[in-house]
Amino acid sequence: MDLQRAMLDELMGSDRNLTEEEKKEYKEITWDSKEVCPYYMARFCPHDLFVNTKSDLGPCDRIHDPKLKESFESSPRHDRYLPKFEAELAQRCEKLVMDLDRRVRRGRERLAQGEEPIPPPPLSAGKSEQLSVVEEKIKNLLVQVESLGEAGKVDEAQALMKKVDELNSEKALIQSQSDKLLMVPQEKKMALCEICGSFLVANDAAERTQSHVLGKQHIGYGMVRDFITEYKAAKEKQGKRRD
């Protein structure tokens, strides 16, 4: 039904069922409409990266539509608008990194003063098993999402990502019992992740370190930092060509 509706929209316009009076008020949304997220058009929207994490930015107030993104990427105006969208995304990412780096500096100072957060206590056997099951489900779903994305099945991939978000919420709930940090001197040495600002146990078990590296917050800030580096390098290269 949705496919048939989309085909009719393409052939006859999405306002085909509106009355003449309604058509006067109707405004078709296109990729260059102000209601559409320029970050999403350029590469990614930061609001999508940290859902259900401590860095959650809340929902984006602009439209994210894969079909509009496809329309933008095939548009003859793509190359003219992409630099503008990328500049906006770079500005937003730099603000995020500046705020994060301030937190990282404060974290370093706390560690230097010997004020370290207590590492989370180990989960009970039952909770640990429950967490493993959830993490395995997330891992399998992400493999499916990647396959669907490569096959161009964007809608199906997005539907699975919603399930992944639900499972991540469930995972966060399981972990929440050991997630409170108290600032007191500790014998166990702590370290600070320079990418996402999280406190870690120095020389922790490989499984926990891997879990952190594959976490949404770490991956999200990694994407943000990588984009800024890539953007600045491209601008510098562009400037040298002009010289």
HUPECOR-V513727 format. One record per pair of residues at least 12 apart in sequence whose ideal C-beta (glycine too) atoms are under 10 Angstrom apart, sorted by the first residue. I is the first residue (numbers start at 1). J is the second residue. If there is no record, write none. Layout:
BEGIN
i->{I:I}
j->{J:J}
END
This chain:
BEGIN
i->{2:3:6:9:9:10:13:13:14:14:14:15:15:29:29:29:30:30:30:30:31:31:31:31:31:31:31:31:31:31:31:31:31:31:31:32:32:32:32:32:32:32:33:33:33:34:34:35:35:35:35:36:36:36:36:36:36:36:36:37:37:37:37:37:37:37:37:37:37:37:38:38:38:38:38:38:38:38:38:38:38:39:39:39:39:39:39:39:39:39:39:39:40:40:40:40:40:40:40:40:40:40:40:41:41:41:41:41:41:41:41:41:41:41:41:41:41:41:41:41:42:42:42:42:42:42:42:42:42:42:42:42:42:42:42:43:43:43:43:43:43:43:43:43:43:44:44:44:44:44:44:44:45:45:45:45:45:45:45:46:46:46:46:46:46:46:46:46:46:46:47:47:47:47:47:47:48:48:48:48:48:49:49:49:49:49:49:49:49:49:50:50:50:50:50:50:50:50:51:51:51:51:51:51:51:52:52:52:52:52:52:52:52:52:52:52:53:53:53:53:53:53:53:53:53:54:54:54:54:54:54:55:55:55:55:55:55:55:55:55:55:55:56:56:57:57:57:64:66:66:66:66:67:67:69:70:70:72:83:83:83:83:86:86:86:86:86:87:87:89:89:89:89:90:90:90:90:90:90:90:90:91:91:92:92:93:93:93:93:93:93:93:93:94:94:94:94:94:96:96:96:96:96:97:97:97:97:97:99:100:100:100:100:100:100:100:101:101:101:102:103:103:103:103:104:104:104:104:104:104:104:105:105:106:106:107:107:107:107:107:107:107:107:108:108:108:110:110:110:110:111:111:111:111:111:111:113:113:114:114:114:115:115:115:115:115:116:116:116:116:116:116:116:116:116:116:116:116:116:116:116:117:117:117:117:117:117:117:117:117:117:118:118:118:118:118:118:118:118:118:118:118:119:119:119:119:119:119:119:119:119:119:119:119:120:120:120:120:120:120:120:120:120:120:121:121:121:122:122:123:123:123:123:124:124:127:127:127:127:128:130:130:130:131:131:131:131:131:132:133:133:133:134:134:134:134:134:134:134:134:134:135:135:135:135:135:135:136:137:137:137:137:137:137:138:138:138:138:138:138:138:138:138:138:139:139:139:140:140:141:141:141:141:141:141:142:142:142:142:143:144:144:144:144:144:145:145:145:145:145:145:145:146:147:148:148:149:164:165:168:168:171:171:171:172:175:181:186:188:188:188:188:189:189:189:190:190:191:191:193:193:193:193:193:193:193:194:194:195:195:195:195:195:195:195:195:195:195:195:196:196:196:196:196:196:196:196:196:196:196:196:197:197:197:198:198:198:198:198:200}
j->{155:155:67:28:67:67:26:28:26:28:29:27:28:63:65:68:68:71:72:75:63:65:67:68:69:70:71:72:73:74:75:77:78:81:85:68:71:72:75:77:81:85:62:63:68:62:63:61:62:63:68:62:63:64:65:68:69:72:85:60:61:62:63:64:65:68:69:85:88:89:62:72:81:82:84:85:86:87:88:89:92:60:62:64:85:86:88:89:90:91:92:93:60:62:63:64:65:66:68:69:72:85:89:62:63:64:65:68:69:71:72:73:78:81:82:84:85:86:88:89:69:72:81:82:83:84:85:86:87:88:89:90:92:227:231:82:85:86:89:90:93:223:227:230:231:64:89:93:220:223:224:227:57:59:60:62:64:89:92:60:89:92:93:95:96:220:221:223:224:227:59:60:61:62:64:92:60:64:161:165:220:96:216:217:219:220:221:222:223:224:96:196:216:217:219:220:221:224:161:164:165:168:169:216:220:165:166:167:168:169:170:171:172:173:216:217:168:172:196:198:215:216:217:218:220:172:179:196:197:198:217:96:99:100:103:196:197:198:216:217:220:221:216:217:92:96:220:158:154:155:157:158:154:155:154:152:154:85:231:234:235:238:227:230:231:234:235:231:235:224:227:228:231:224:227:228:230:231:232:234:235:228:231:224:227:221:223:224:225:226:227:228:231:224:227:228:231:232:220:221:224:225:228:221:224:225:227:228:197:194:195:196:197:221:224:225:194:197:225:197:192:196:197:198:192:193:194:195:196:197:198:192:197:192:197:190:191:192:193:194:197:198:199:192:194:197:183:190:192:199:189:190:191:192:199:202:183:185:184:185:186:183:184:185:186:190:181:182:183:184:185:186:187:188:189:190:191:192:199:201:202:180:181:182:183:184:186:190:199:200:201:178:180:181:182:183:184:185:186:188:190:199:178:181:186:188:189:190:199:200:201:202:204:208:175:176:177:178:179:180:181:199:201:208:177:178:180:178:208:174:175:177:178:177:178:174:175:177:178:174:170:171:174:170:171:174:175:211:207:167:170:174:167:168:169:170:171:172:173:174:175:167:168:171:174:211:214:167:163:164:166:167:170:171:163:164:165:166:167:168:170:171:214:216:164:167:214:160:164:160:161:163:164:166:167:160:161:164:214:160:156:157:160:163:164:157:158:159:160:161:163:164:160:160:160:161:161:216:216:215:216:211:215:216:216:211:199:201:201:202:203:204:201:202:203:202:204:203:204:209:212:213:215:217:218:221:221:225:212:213:217:218:219:220:221:222:224:225:226:212:213:215:216:217:218:219:220:221:222:224:225:217:218:221:212:215:217:218:221:212}
END
